[in-house]
Amino acid sequence: MIEGLSHITLITRDLDRMTVIIEGALGGLEIYASGNETFSLSREKFFDVGGLWIAVMEGESLPSRTYNHIAFKIPASAVEDYRTRIEALGLEIRESRPRVEGEGHSLYFYDDDNHLFELHTGTLEERLERYRRGPTP
């Protein structure tokens, strides 16, 4: 039986740059760095982002950008603060998809390895409630 999410692993060509992105854009805290040791496939670092274990490992970047993404929950009052953080790091912000009122606000951005991150203000329950009401005329 699945107990929950254990961790997310992202591959990056530059561990130091990814550290700046995770700490600066997501407010993550580095909790482990392998240094020159290789216990897994390559050098790696572990971060705590909102209680979630994010592992980053050295390797080749994704070849292209897609809509596959990781979404983190943030309060609506923090959207502009996060936008400022992301812009300060020189990361590309992707325009949000069209939304209906009531499903929350999203801020999407790509890292240097073509990973897409979403910072989202809504919850699953809010989205399902909004969808139950049907399309707005």
N, C-alpha and C positions, 0 to 999 in steps of 0.2 A: 504494500500500500504506500502511495506517495505521501510523505509527511509535510512537504513544502518545497520551496526552492532552496537548494543548497548554495549555489554560486553561479556567477556568469563569468566566462572567460573570453577575453578579447585579445586578438593578436595585433601587435604593433611593431613597426620597424624602429621606433625610438622610445624606449622606456622612460627616459627623462622627460620628453615632451608629453607623453601620455600622463605622467605624474602631474605635470602642470595643469593639464586639462581636467583630470579627475578632481584634483584638489581645488583648482580655481573656478571651474565652471559648475561642478557638482557638489563642492564642499566636502569631498571625501577625505578620509584620513588614512595615510599609508600605515599599514600595520606589519608589513614584512617585505623585505627585499632580499633576494637570493645572492646579490652581489655577483661574483664570478662563478658561484656554484650552480650546478644544474641537477636539480632533483627530479624534474619533469622532462619536458622536451627541450626547453631552453631557459635562459635567465628569465626571472619572473618577479612580479611584485603583487602583493595583496592589499586591497583597500577595503575600508568600511564606508559605504555610502548609504546613509539612512538605515543602518542596521543590516544591509545586504553586503555579502562578500563578493567583491569584484576582483577577479584575477586578471592580470595582464601579462602576456608572454611575448618575448621577442620573436619576430617572424615577418613574413611578407604581408604587406597590406592587402586588403580586399581589392580586386581588380577594378571594380566599378561601384557606383552608388545605387542603392535600391531603397525601397520603402521599408524593408525589414528594419526594425528598430527596437530599442529598449526604452520604455517609458517610466519616468520617475514621477511620483506624486509631489506636487508643491502647492502651497496655499496661493489663492488668487492674488493676494496682496504682495506676493514676492515675484511676480512675473517680470516686472521692469528691472528689478535688481538682478535677476538671472540674465536678462537680455544684456544688461550693462557688463556683467562678468564675461559673457560669451563674446561680445564685441571687443572687449579689452584684450582677449586672447587671440583676436584675429580669425576666429572660426566662422565658417559660412553658416548663416541662418537660412533655413529652407522655409519657404512660405507654407503656412498651414493649409491643410485641405479645407474645402468648404465645410462649414459646420452649421447645424441648426441650433437655435438658442436653447440653452439648457443642458448641453452635453459637455460643457467645460471649455476651457481655453487651452491651447497647446502652443509651445514654443519648441521648434525643431532645430537641431544643428548637427553638422557633420564634423567629425574630428579629422585629423590628418591622414587617417587610414581608411577613410570612407565608411566608418560606422556612423549610423544615424541614431541620435538620442532625441527623446521627446521629454519635455517637462510639461506635465499635464495637471490641470486644476480640478478635474472632475473625478467622480468615482463610478464604478460599474453600476451601482444601484441608481445613481442619478441618470446615467445614460440609458439604462433599460426603462426607467420611468418615462423619460422623454420620448423614446422610441415607441412606447406603448400608446402614447397620445397621437401617433401618426404624423404625417407630413403637415407642415403649415401651409394653408391655402394661399 
